[in-house]
Amino acid sequence: MKFPPVFLLVGTDEVLNDDSRNFYSYINPIQNESKIKENDGQKHVWLFSHIDSKESLEAIKYIKQFISTY
């Protein structure tokens, strides 16, 4: 069974940033269609905290692009 593609969306100020980057470095060799997107200065759950911000709208665009690929 093949591991599915994964899209990681994380802020650079996220408490789980290191965990996200480590997970990506682990998963990428076994699923090279996986992607990570880091957003400068964003904290935990930033996407939902400021849903109308430029960064959130850009993140939603990346999510749509990733989902539409599969």
Contacts in CASP RR format, 6 or more apart in sequence:
PFRMAT RR
TARGET T0000
AUTHOR 0000-0000-0000
METHOD contacts of the structure
MODEL  1
MKFPPVFLLVGTDEVLNDDSRNFYSYINPIQNESKIKENDGQKHVWLFSH
IDSKESLEAIKYIKQFISTY
2 31 0 8 1.000
3 27 0 8 1.000
3 30 0 8 1.000
3 31 0 8 1.000
4 31 0 8 1.000
5 31 0 8 1.000
5 33 0 8 1.000
5 34 0 8 1.000
5 35 0 8 1.000
5 66 0 8 1.000
5 69 0 8 1.000
5 70 0 8 1.000
6 24 0 8 1.000
6 27 0 8 1.000
6 31 0 8 1.000
6 34 0 8 1.000
6 35 0 8 1.000
7 34 0 8 1.000
7 35 0 8 1.000
7 36 0 8 1.000
7 37 0 8 1.000
7 62 0 8 1.000
7 63 0 8 1.000
7 66 0 8 1.000
8 20 0 8 1.000
8 23 0 8 1.000
8 24 0 8 1.000
8 34 0 8 1.000
8 35 0 8 1.000
8 36 0 8 1.000
8 37 0 8 1.000
9 36 0 8 1.000
9 37 0 8 1.000
9 39 0 8 1.000
9 47 0 8 1.000
9 59 0 8 1.000
9 62 0 8 1.000
9 63 0 8 1.000
10 16 0 8 1.000
10 17 0 8 1.000
10 20 0 8 1.000
10 21 0 8 1.000
10 36 0 8 1.000
10 37 0 8 1.000
10 38 0 8 1.000
10 39 0 8 1.000
10 42 0 8 1.000
11 17 0 8 1.000
11 38 0 8 1.000
11 39 0 8 1.000
11 40 0 8 1.000
11 41 0 8 1.000
11 42 0 8 1.000
11 43 0 8 1.000
11 46 0 8 1.000
12 38 0 8 1.000
12 39 0 8 1.000
12 40 0 8 1.000
12 41 0 8 1.000
12 42 0 8 1.000
13 41 0 8 1.000
13 42 0 8 1.000
13 43 0 8 1.000
14 20 0 8 1.000
14 42 0 8 1.000
14 43 0 8 1.000
14 44 0 8 1.000
14 46 0 8 1.000
15 43 0 8 1.000
15 44 0 8 1.000
16 44 0 8 1.000
17 38 0 8 1.000
20 36 0 8 1.000
21 36 0 8 1.000
24 34 0 8 1.000
24 36 0 8 1.000
27 34 0 8 1.000
28 34 0 8 1.000
33 69 0 8 1.000
35 66 0 8 1.000
37 59 0 8 1.000
37 62 0 8 1.000
39 46 0 8 1.000
39 55 0 8 1.000
39 58 0 8 1.000
39 59 0 8 1.000
42 55 0 8 1.000
43 49 0 8 1.000
46 55 0 8 1.000
46 56 0 8 1.000
47 55 0 8 1.000
47 56 0 8 1.000
47 59 0 8 1.000
47 60 0 8 1.000
48 56 0 8 1.000
50 56 0 8 1.000
END
